[in-house]
Amino acid sequence: MQSLLSSSVLANPCTTGSPLFPPTAAKLAAAASVPVAAAARSGAIAAVSRRSASGGRCVVAAASSSSPAVTTAEAGEVPATMKAWAYDDYGDGSVLKLNDAAAVPDIADDQVLVRVAAAALNPVDAKRRAGKFKATDSPLPTVPGYDVAGVVVKAGRKVKGLKEGDEVYGNISEKALEGPKQSGSLAEYTAVEEKLLALKPKSLGFAQAAGLPLAIETAHEGLERAGFSAGKSILILGGAGGVGSLAIQVNQPDTHHHCISIHQLNLHLTFTWPERTSRTLQLAKHVYGASKVAATASTPKLELLKSLGADVAIDYTKENFEDLPDKYDVVLDAVGQGEKAVKVVKEGGSVVVLTGAVVPPGFRFVVTSDGSVLEKLNPYLESGKVKPLVDPKGPFAFSQVVEAFSYLETGRATGKVVISPIP
Ligand SMILES: NC(=O)c1ccc[n+]([C@@H]2O[C@H](COP(=O)([O-])OP(=O)(O)OC[C@H]3O[C@@H](n4cnc5c(N)ncnc54)[C@H](OP(=O)(O)O)[C@@H]3O)[C@@H](O)[C@H]2O)c1
């Protein structure tokens, strides 16, 4: 696995800067460029090919002029090496280094190789980098990143549903804390099990799609585990964050389309959850009947909470939610306020804790990545009725990954911190 991150000792005309990790000759030989089928569509991005050190060809893609983000697939070959952010020691943001010649990961039979167009950061990326999960982490060095949106450029022998050229998105590590991928999404290529991916909604750009997977899977799984159902009320602690902003949306209490302009953030959001009877879409069915959705945030984000669908927006800088008279059937704690959260849950209700202390009857879970959840939500994303919330400070350029981590770690992000385009 070490070789996965290896740098070429040879000068690589596709890259600049110093190698971070030593190469193995075998890996470099094996990783010589592999042809893949052309995946370009009309109006596609320009692809510029150059000779690589191994004699293969590098493909550098430039975004379509029609969108600030990469909007379509690319044609070309898989090079031997790639640009990737990586760290070989735990610590603060200074451990992050841009490796200009990391080895492109190999794929297993059930995996596809994704040419990454956009990635998103989650708090778990920062906690993992700090060494909080080192006991169950994959070995160093690590290319961080769980969330990805990009194009399939190679498919393993047992891959049935995806093919080269497919535009996909997903959370690349099935278990966030138990052996997450060593070669993550903050790179030009990443290897992902087919079952963790879904086709990207065509209506979403790569940057928008990249912000969804881990957060929406967490919101979905949390509400399912809480047994959220028609007529129940919910309080979401941390309503403006990546998870909270999606949890509010999936609790829209009626079947009308909500067209909301958030002028402050220059965003336009539309949401709906049509009634369905399938098991997986029980979430949508249940959320229609939510009797009340409350959420907490600081003063400048109260309008956003309301726009996302909250009936009650609680300013945590002015009020203690636990001192208010209202009680809720479900409390989703995305902040780490477990002790207070249990004070506002009704008898027999559920307190879903995503971080911090767990006080009975609260319970905690760690999200499981599942492409089928994204697939089932895709029609609503595809139609534009549900949209992701990308923090307006982004998307961050690939060269600004350290700054993006710093911003995420302020704990003040609104929606998702996205990196795009890549590279
Ligand atoms: N267990 C799991 O599987 C799982 C999955 C995903 C996430 N998580 C965890 O859940 C937490 C939230 O994740 P995230 O991605 O939503 O984080 P995030 O996007 O970084 O959250 C940032 C948001 O938190 C809000 N916030 C901070 N302090 C607050 C407070 N005291 N009250 C209300 N809101 C507050 C901020 O709003 P203001 O600026 O208004 O303060 C900001 O908008 C993280 O600790 C993450 O590690 C766990």
The ligand as a Gaussian input file, in Angstrom:
#p B3LYP/6-31G(d) Opt

LIG

0 1
 N      -21.400000       9.478000      13.606000
 C      -21.353000       9.680000      12.298000
 O      -21.498000       8.768000      11.495000
 C      -21.136000      11.084000      11.788000
 C      -21.362000      11.367000      10.448000
 C      -21.208000      12.677000      10.014000
 C      -20.813000      13.653000      10.903000
 N      -20.553000      13.318000      12.186000
 C      -20.147000      14.349000      13.168000
 O      -21.229000      15.245000      13.327000
 C      -20.733000      16.539000      13.557000
 C      -21.375000      17.477000      12.551000
 O      -20.912000      17.142000      11.253000
 P      -21.145000      18.186000      10.064000
 O      -20.546000      17.619000       8.842000
 O      -22.563000      18.619000      10.016000
 O      -20.235000      19.397000      10.616000
 P      -20.031000      20.848000      10.032000
 O      -20.655000      20.972000       8.694000
 O      -18.595000      21.189000      10.159000
 O      -20.838000      21.739000      11.082000
 C      -20.657000      23.121000      11.049000
 C      -21.894000      23.798000      11.578000
 O      -22.039000      23.513000      12.975000
 C      -22.747000      24.606000      13.543000
 N      -22.524000      24.698000      14.972000
 C      -21.348000      24.763000      15.625000
 N      -21.550000      24.869000      16.948000
 C      -22.889000      24.868000      17.133000
 C      -23.724000      24.935000      18.270000
 N      -23.221000      25.023000      19.518000
 N      -25.058000      24.875000      18.086000
 C      -25.584000      24.772000      16.845000
 N      -24.843000      24.718000      15.721000
 C      -23.515000      24.764000      15.874000
 C      -22.186000      25.802000      12.824000
 O      -23.154000      26.812000      12.806000
 P      -22.814000      28.228000      13.493000
 O      -21.738000      28.845000      12.653000
 O      -24.106000      28.938000      13.463000
 O      -22.307000      27.909000      14.887000
 C      -21.852000      25.283000      11.419000
 O      -22.790000      25.702000      10.451000
 C      -19.218000      16.441000      13.472000
 O      -18.686000      16.298000      14.772000
 C      -18.981000      15.177000      12.692000
 O      -17.744000      14.563000      12.971000
 C      -20.709000      12.061000      12.657000

